[in-house]
Amino acid sequence: MDHEAETTGVPATLGRRIIVAAFDGWNDAGEAATSAVNLLLADRPYERVLSVDPELYFDYQYTRPTVETDGEGRRRLRWPEATLHRPLPRPGDADVGGTEFWVLTGVEPARAWQAFAAEFVDVALREDVTGFVTLGSMMADVPHTRPISIFAGSDNETLRSSLGLERSTYEGPVGVLSVLGDAAERAGIPSVSLWASVPHYVAGHTPSPKATLALLDRLEELAAADVPRGTLAAEAATWEATIDAAAADDDEMREYIHQLEQARDTVESPEASGDAIAQAFESYLRRSDGRDDRGRNGR
């Protein structure tokens, strides 16, 4: 697709068949990323295209299976999984030829990441997927009262130029989202990475609908297609008001938030370049050292 864009002069895009990926774990502060893909899954019918064999990729002492009771009262084991979902037509859906959001989600694997990524990229190639977007959320020193910062980056030069994306200069340990994006790019599927900055003082305690909403807003811009948001706007307002109420009774917390607001207004104002967001993203990766810190993420 990149070659065609360069030779015809047509701006590069993510195309009409886009995989959107998010995983539980280190990549998902405040459950912002997985909540975003779950909204996509709830918007229309989907079918499973591929679920990996959990024996190959998961450490059960780290990500344990759970026991559940089904609708008939039988107890069953539920194993950790990672699954790619294909969208199905909705009844009366006349949007023929419109953008399709495929969804890849599950638990971040514990091992064999290259083989894990290869399984999904092979399916993407077979199904003529045209773009790959990974969603992540990170804990950051940002106030809940300001718009959520989104780092939007790509290693694809043509996409960066066409969509106004950043190029990360980070060097160091990464998560499975980076492995998937790299595998997709190497296979010829243009890849974009979106990361939301979630206030660290709430990220480990409650879902962050404001960050989920910001991720979906940015996804809609990049894909040039309608993205469902459900009741996120109301949930985000309630989330912010709840934190406001807690801060009102805590002088130390209120002062700390005020300091974050001043820093944000100075460094990450709308007039500032995207470098500030990129630097915050890279600082987060360095602090996290590429490992799933379950205590800090509230998992």
N, C-alpha and C positions, 0 to 999 in steps of 0.2 A: 504494500500500500504506500509506503514511503517513496518508493521509486516512482510510482505513478504520479504522486503529488508533485514531486520535483520536476518531472518531465512535462506535465500538462499545465503546471501553474495553479492547479486546484489546491486550496489550503488543506493540509492534512487534518483528518478527524479520527475519532475512534471507531467510525463506521456504524453499522446498524445491528451488529450482534456482539454485545459486550458482556464479558464475564466480570461480575463484581464480587470480590472476595473479602471476607473478614473472618477472624478466628478468635475463639475464647483464649484468654491467657494474657501474656505480657503485652500483646498488641492491642488490648481492649480496655483501657482505663475508663472507668465509669460506664462500662458496657455500651459505649457510644457506637462503636463500629458494628458489633453484632446486632444491636438494636436496629441499625440502619438496614442491614440486609434482611432482617426479620420482617421489616415493614414491606420490603419488596416482595418477599415470599407470601405475605398476607394479602397482597393487592390483587393477585390473580392465581389461577391454578398452575401448579408446576408438577413436573415429573422428574424422578431421579434418573440421572444419566450414568453416574458413576459414584459408588461408595467404596472407599479403599478398605482393604483387609486390615482391621485394627491390630491383628497380631504382628503385622510388619512394622507399624509406625508408632505405637503407643506403649508407654511404660505404665503398667497397671498399678504399680505402687505410687506413681506420681499422679496419674489420671485414672482413678478407679472406676470400674463399672458400677452401676447402681441397680437396685432392685425396685421394681414397680409393680403395681397391681393393675391389670387391664380391665376393660369394661365388663368382662365376664367373671371377674374376681380371681383370676389366675395371676400368680406372681411370676414375673419374668425379669431376666437380667437385661439391662440396657448397656451396651458397650460404647465406649467413646468412638466417635466417627468423624469423618470428613466427607462431604457429599457435594457433588455438582448437580444443580437443578436446572432443567430446561423449562422455559415458560410455555404454557399451552394457551390456545385461543380461548378467550372468554366468550360466553354466550352472547351473540349479537355483536361481537367485536368486528368492526369494519376497518380497523387500522392495519390493513394489509401493507406490508413493506415498511412498517414503522420500526423504531428501535426496539430491540429485544434485550432485556436485562436477564442474563443467566446469573445464577447465584451459586457461589462456592463458599461453604461455611462448615464449621465444626470446631474441633479442638486442635490447637497447635500440636503437631506431632513431636515426639520426643527423639526420633532418630530417622536415619535414612532420608534426609530432606531432599536430596537430589532425585532419588527414585520417586518420592512422593510428588514432587513438582512435575516430573516427567510424565507420570500417569495422567495428570489433568491437562498438561499441555498437549499430549498426544490426542486426547479427546477434543480439545479445542481446535486443533488442526483438522481433524477429521470432520468436525461440524462447521468448518469455515467461520470460526469466531474471528472478529475483526479488531477487537480491542480488549484490553485487560486492565481493570482498575482495582487496586488494592486499597482497602479502608483500614485505618488504624487510629487509635486515640492514645495520647500520652499525658501523663501527669506533668504539669508545668506551673511555674510561678506566675500565674495570671489570675485576675479577679473575675468572679462570677458575674459581675455587673456590666462587663463590657462584651462586645461581640466576640464570639469564639474565633480564634485564629485558626486558619487551615493552611497547612503546608501542602502545596500542590507541586509535585516534582516529577521529572521523567529523565531517563537516560537517552531518550529518543530525541535527537536534535531537531528533526522536522516537526515533531509534535510540540516541542518547547517553543519553537518559533511561531507556530500556528496558533497555539492555545495560550500562550503567555505563561508558561510553566517555569519553575525554578530547576536548576541543576544542583544537586547536593554535592558538597565537597567533603562530606563525612567519610572518614576511614576508621573502621573498627568493627566489632561484632554486630550482627544484625539478627532479625527474626525471620520467620518463614515467609512473611509477606515479601521481603526483599528477594528471597530465593525464588519465589514464584514469579515475581516481576521480571527478574533477570532471565529465567528460563523461557518465559513468554517472549521477551524481546529477542533472545537469541534464536528463537524459532520463527521470527518474522512477525510476531503479533505485537503491535505497539502497546506499551504499558505506561500507566500513570499511577502514582502513589499519592493518596490523600491522607493526611494526619491531622486530627483535631487536638488542640491543646485544652486539656480539662484542668480546672483548678485543683491543685493537689490536695487542698484541705477538705475537699468533699469527694474526690474521685474514688476513694477506697470505701466509701460508706453508702453510696446511693447511686442508682443510674443517673446519667446526665443527659436528659432529653435535649437540652440546648445545644450540646455538642453533636448529638445525632442529627438534629435539624440542620446544623451548619454543614455537616458532611453531605447530606442529601441536597442541600442548596447548591453546593459546589459540584456535585455529581451532575445535577441537572444542567448547569452551565456548560460543563465539558461535553456532555453527551448530546446537548441540544435536543432534549426530549423531556416530556413530563415525568416527574418522579413523585410517587405517593408520599405524603407526609402524615396522614391520619390526623390524630389530635395533638401532634407534637408541639404546635404553637402554644396551645393552652397548657400543656404539660411543662413546657419550658418556662412559661410565666409563673406557674405555681412553684416550680423548682427554685427559681430565683427568689420569689417572695419568701419561701420557707427558709432559705439561707439568710436573707435579710433579717427575718424575725429572730433567728438564732444569734446573729451578730449583734442585734440591738441589745441583747442581754449580756454581752461579753465585750467589755472594753478593749481587752487585748486583741481579740479577733477583729473587732471593728477597726482598730488602728492599723492592724496588719493589712486588712483589705484596702484601707485607704492608701497605704504605701504602694500596694500593687497597682492600684488605679493610677496613681501619679506616674509610676514607672511605665505603665502601659500607654498612657496618654502621651508621654514624652518619646518613648522608643518605638512603639508599635502603632502610632497614629496612622490614619488612612493615607496621610501624606508621605509616610516613610516607605522605603523600598521593601521588597519582600525579603531582603537579607536578614532582617531581625527575626522573622518567623523561621527562616532556614537555620539561623544560628541557634534558636531555642530548640528546634528539632534535633540538631546535632548534639547539643549539650545534653538533651534527655537520653539519647542513645549512649553517650559516653558514661553518664551516671549509672544507667541501667546495666551497662556492660553486656548487653545482648542477652540477659537471662530473664526468665519469667520469675519476677519477684512477687510471689503470691501474697505475702504479707502486705506489701505496699499497694497492691491492686485489690485488696479485700477479697481474695479468693483462697 
